[in-house]
Amino acid sequence: MGGGYDVWFTEDAAEFLARAGEHLAADPVTGTVVSTISHRVRDHGRGELPHCWFAVVTGPDATITGIAMRTAPFAPYPVYLLAMPDDAAVALADAVRARGEDVGGATGLRPAADRFLAAIAAAGGGRVEQHLHHRLFELGTLVDPRPVPGRLRAVHPGEADLALAWIHRFFADADEQAGRAAGHLAEASAFGPEEVARKLAEGVLWFWVDADDRPVHLTGANPPSYGVVRIGPVYTPAEERGRGWAGAAVAEVARLLRAHGHRVTLFTDQANPTSNALYQALGFRAVADTVQLVLR
């Protein structure tokens, strides 16, 4: 492999975790997406994913220098990269092309994702465009928001349809608030009733309800992986905004997760100043930038 890097692929999530688990556990915050998804695939299967592989990039001394995966359920099925040297990202691009795969996008940590897709474009043609820019945050000292009426409670199984409708609205409203045209459309279309059922079974979906037990806000999370939990989605219907529901719910979910010994993270859309200000006011601090890129 060029530059002295070797790229190892597997479609077996258990095999991947056996090889890369120690590396992921060493930095569980920036690796949260890969860790969560690989554990999910190991425990529940790949389902109908058109692509499902995990990759480990090793350097000349055989130590792991990079991690990647291709598990996105929506077009263009981007490759997700964790941090790695530029030359390792190029070696990964060469290895993916050698597999005969058509790559239309990349996502993950910067600058690895940028370098990877630039190498794909240089070899096969096309223009790289930034689709979404997110920032990963970890909760430091939790700052209590202003008190609001109501309480946090788990979403009931009979409320699954409402939860799904709100999650779809979350994606649409996120694009509207950021001034984008359907940037999350593909992700929303890939999130169906089975995902809500899974979150209910995992106990990671909550409503903030008012005094009459009426849902006014939804907060979700992913189950813990290597001690890290990622909050999201976070959604308040338009008619309920400005009342402090989101801050109260996220703070209470974070408190609940920390009570179980977990580190708490989330992603923010850098085109949405409202959510960025909210989470930083609660005590979340920036860790790393991620990007979603497409090849035109």
DAHU-V325151 format. One record per pair of residues at least 6 apart in sequence whose C-alpha atoms are under 8 Angstrom apart, sorted by the first residue. I is the first residue (numbers start at 0). J is the second residue. Records with the same first field share a line. If there is no record, write none. Layout:
# DAHU-V325151
I->J / J
This chain:
# DAHU-V325151
0->6 / 90
1->90
2->86 / 87 / 90
3->58 / 59
4->56 / 57 / 58 / 59 / 87 / 90
5->56 / 57 / 58 / 59 / 90
6->54 / 55 / 56 / 57 / 90 / 91 / 94
7->54 / 55 / 56
8->52 / 53 / 54 / 55
9->15 / 52 / 53 / 54
10->51 / 52 / 53
11->41 / 52 / 53
12->37 / 38 / 40 / 41 / 52 / 53
13->37 / 38 / 41
15->37 / 53 / 54
16->37 / 38
19->55 / 63
22->63
23->30 / 34 / 225
24->225
27->34 / 224 / 225 / 226 / 227
28->137 / 227 / 264
29->81 / 135 / 286 / 287
30->81
31->224 / 227 / 228 / 229
33->67 / 68
34->224 / 225
35->221 / 222 / 223 / 224
38->224
45->51
48->70 / 71 / 72
49->72
50->69 / 70 / 71 / 76
51->68 / 69 / 70
52->68 / 69 / 70
53->66 / 67 / 68 / 69
54->66 / 67 / 68
55->63 / 64 / 65 / 66 / 67
56->63 / 64 / 65 / 66 / 87 / 91
57->63 / 64 / 65
58->64 / 87
64->83 / 84 / 87
65->80 / 81 / 82 / 83 / 84 / 87 / 88
66->80 / 81 / 82 / 83
67->78 / 79 / 80 / 81
68->78 / 79 / 80
69->76 / 77 / 78 / 79
70->76 / 77 / 78
71->77 / 78
72->186 / 189
73->185 / 186 / 188 / 189
74->185
75->102 / 103 / 104 / 293
76->102 / 103 / 104
77->102 / 103 / 104 / 105 / 106 / 293
78->102 / 104 / 105 / 106
79->105 / 106 / 107 / 112
80->105 / 106 / 107 / 108 / 111 / 112
81->107 / 108 / 111 / 112
82->108 / 109 / 110 / 111
83->111
84->111
85->110 / 111 / 114 / 115
88->111 / 112 / 114 / 115
89->114 / 115 / 118
91->115
92->115 / 116 / 118 / 119
93->118 / 119
96->102 / 119
102->119 / 294
103->293 / 294 / 295
104->116 / 291 / 292 / 293 / 294
105->112 / 113 / 115 / 116 / 291 / 292 / 293
106->112 / 289 / 290 / 291 / 292
107->289 / 290 / 291
108->287 / 288 / 289 / 290
109->287 / 288 / 289 / 290
112->290 / 292
113->292
116->127 / 292 / 294
117->127
120->126 / 127 / 294
125->294 / 295
126->294 / 295
127->292 / 293 / 294 / 295
128->292 / 293 / 294 / 295
129->290 / 291 / 292 / 293
130->182 / 290 / 291 / 292 / 293
131->182 / 268 / 290 / 291 / 292
132->268 / 269 / 270 / 288 / 289 / 290 / 291
133->266 / 267 / 268 / 269 / 288 / 289 / 290
134->266 / 267 / 268 / 269 / 285 / 286 / 287 / 288 / 289
135->264 / 265 / 266 / 267 / 285 / 286 / 287 / 288 / 289
136->264 / 265 / 266 / 267 / 283 / 284 / 285 / 286 / 287
137->262 / 263 / 264 / 265 / 283 / 284 / 285 / 286
138->262 / 263 / 264 / 281 / 282 / 283 / 284
139->282 / 283 / 284
140->282 / 283
141->250 / 281 / 282 / 283
142->250 / 280 / 281 / 282
143->247 / 250 / 281
144->243 / 246 / 247 / 250 / 281
145->243 / 247
146->247
147->242 / 243 / 244 / 247
148->209 / 210
149->207 / 208 / 209 / 210 / 212
150->207 / 208 / 209 / 210 / 248
151->205 / 206 / 207 / 208 / 248 / 251 / 252
152->205 / 206 / 207 / 208
153->202 / 203 / 204 / 205 / 206
154->162 / 199 / 204 / 205 / 206
155->199
156->196 / 199
159->192 / 195 / 196
160->192
162->195 / 217
163->191 / 192 / 195
165->217 / 234 / 236
166->187 / 232 / 234
167->187 / 188 / 190
169->232 / 233 / 234 / 235
170->183 / 184 / 186 / 187
171->181 / 183 / 184 / 187
173->183 / 271
174->180 / 181 / 182 / 183
175->181
176->271
177->270 / 271
178->270
198->204 / 219 / 221
201->222
203->219 / 220 / 221 / 222
204->217 / 218 / 219 / 220
205->217 / 218 / 219
206->214 / 215 / 216 / 217 / 218 / 248
207->214 / 215 / 216 / 217 / 218 / 244 / 248
208->214 / 215 / 216
209->215
215->235 / 236 / 239 / 244
216->233 / 234 / 235 / 236 / 239 / 244 / 245 / 248
217->232 / 233 / 234 / 235 / 245 / 248
218->230 / 231 / 232 / 233 / 234 / 245 / 248 / 249 / 252
219->230 / 231 / 232 / 233
220->228 / 229 / 230 / 231 / 232
221->228 / 229 / 230 / 231
222->228 / 229
223->229 / 261
226->260 / 261 / 262
227->261 / 262 / 263 / 264
228->256 / 261 / 262 / 263 / 264
229->263 / 264 / 265 / 266
230->249 / 263 / 264 / 265 / 266
231->265 / 266
233->245 / 249
234->245
235->244 / 245
246->277 / 278 / 281
250->281
253->263
256->262 / 263
257->263
264->283
267->274 / 275
268->274 / 275
269->275
